[in-house]
């Protein structure tokens, strides 16, 4: 398994299904994520730094098996904003 980290950009939904498929760029690398993709959507937005682990497919796209947000996730930031307003 290959690991890398970088800044997320261009998050897009490619396939709506029981297990949605998302495309995103990690620096200049094209990435796909299907496993835990809904969690990924809740945790990550453009401009965040993440670490990923996975493998390249035949089309030179990096297929993400695991990811971790470096710093606060999107949900954590929204929760803190909500608590801060009370």
Long-range contacts (C-beta under 8 A, 24 or more apart in sequence): 1-53, 1-54, 1-55, 1-65, 2-53, 2-54, 2-55, 2-56, 2-62, 3-51, 3-52, 3-53, 4-29, 4-51, 4-52, 4-62, 5-49, 5-50, 5-51, 5-52, 5-70, 6-49, 6-50, 7-47, 7-48, 7-49, 8-44, 8-45, 8-46, 8-47, 8-48, 8-49, 8-50, 9-46, 9-47, 10-46, 11-41, 11-44, 11-45, 11-46, 26-50, 26-52, 26-62, 29-62, 30-60, 30-61, 30-62, 31-61, 31-62, 31-63, 31-64, 32-57, 32-61, 32-62, 32-63, 32-64, 33-63, 33-64, 33-67, 35-64, 35-65, 36-67, 40-64, 40-67, 42-73, 42-74, 42-75, 43-67, 43-69, 43-73, 43-74, 43-75, 44-69, 44-73, 44-74, 45-74, 48-74
